Amino acid sequence: MTRDKNKLFAFAIEAEGRLVGSISVSRMDNVHLRTGEMGYYIGQNYWNKGYGSSAARQIVQYVFDNTDIVRIFAEPYAYNSASCRALEKAGFTFEGLLRKNAFKNGKLVDMKMYAVIKE
């Protein structure tokens, strides 16, 4: 399998001399070609230390500087207030509630739509 270097931008999140998580932006297809979806994971021992918002700011800057993507969005679970806060600290704007948008642990759960636009 080969990876299109203009479709997926993925990075390790390192802090305190350790791997603490990962972050990526995936370019969407078709009419959404100039949009990217961001996903991230921070190990529980490193929560609430600013690593997520710092990594989000850095990947947004990288993608906006090096591609023609003009919109990056993320969809955290609505109940994950820490993730929502990290996105807001990174400059993302809350755009709306996605009701029953995911099926997790046997339940339908709401998600929130956050996005940042290249100015």
Secondary structure in CASP SS format (residue, H / E / C, confidence):
PFRMAT SS
TARGET T0000
AUTHOR 0000-0000-0000
METHOD secondary structure of the structure
MODEL  1
M C 1.00
T C 1.00
R C 1.00
D C 1.00
K C 1.00
N C 1.00
K C 1.00
L E 1.00
F E 1.00
A E 1.00
F E 1.00
A E 1.00
I E 1.00
E E 1.00
A E 1.00
E C 1.00
G C 1.00
R E 1.00
L E 1.00
V E 1.00
G E 1.00
S E 1.00
I E 1.00
S E 1.00
V E 1.00
S E 1.00
R E 1.00
M C 1.00
D C 1.00
N H 1.00
V H 1.00
H H 1.00
L C 1.00
R C 1.00
T E 1.00
G E 1.00
E E 1.00
M E 1.00
G E 1.00
Y E 1.00
Y E 1.00
I E 1.00
G C 1.00
Q H 1.00
N H 1.00
Y H 1.00
W C 1.00
N C 1.00
K C 1.00
G C 1.00
Y H 1.00
G H 1.00
S H 1.00
S H 1.00
A H 1.00
A H 1.00
R H 1.00
Q H 1.00
I H 1.00
V H 1.00
Q H 1.00
Y H 1.00
V H 1.00
F H 1.00
D H 1.00
N H 1.00
T C 1.00
D C 1.00
I C 1.00
V C 1.00
R E 1.00
I E 1.00
F E 1.00
A E 1.00
E C 1.00
P C 1.00
Y E 1.00
A C 1.00
Y C 1.00
N C 1.00
S H 1.00
A H 1.00
S H 1.00
C H 1.00
R H 1.00
A H 1.00
L H 1.00
E H 1.00
K H 1.00
A C 1.00
G C 1.00
F C 1.00
T E 1.00
F E 1.00
E E 1.00
G E 1.00
L E 1.00
L E 1.00
R E 1.00
K E 1.00
N E 1.00
A E 1.00
F E 1.00
K E 1.00
N C 1.00
G C 1.00
K E 1.00
L E 1.00
V E 1.00
D E 1.00
M E 1.00
K E 1.00
M E 1.00
Y E 1.00
A E 1.00
V E 1.00
I E 1.00
K C 1.00
E C 1.00
END
